[in-house]
């Protein structure tokens, strides 16, 4: 087993996101009221395959509660847009044109 500090940034971020989603799923299953999940650039250290997989999980989680993901990374925005075209997510660009 590895200590947390021996993990890469991406693996630590993945672990943290899994723990957050797991704890919220447990809370909701126990009858807790849904509350918005607000995330800020949590996918920045994920590779393309893992960030797309995480976006799909977050899209599924949005069936239970509102999920808001902020990012300034075009790669993550493009992946989210690919899911938006399938009706899974809504992407709102806050950049000034």
C-alpha angles and dihedrals in degrees: 000000000000127000115241092249090056091061123094119255090254094050091047090050091049091050092049093050091048091051093048093049092044094050092048092047089051091049093050093046089053090057099266116152115257115253130187117272110218117191128182118203093323092151098053094106095042119104117238096267094049095043091053090048090049091049089053091051091049090050089053091046088055088071086070102037141356113280120198118186121186120198138157093196115108091207092061092043091052091050091049089049089055088058092043090061087059090052093249099115142013117230119202117186112213095186116117112244 
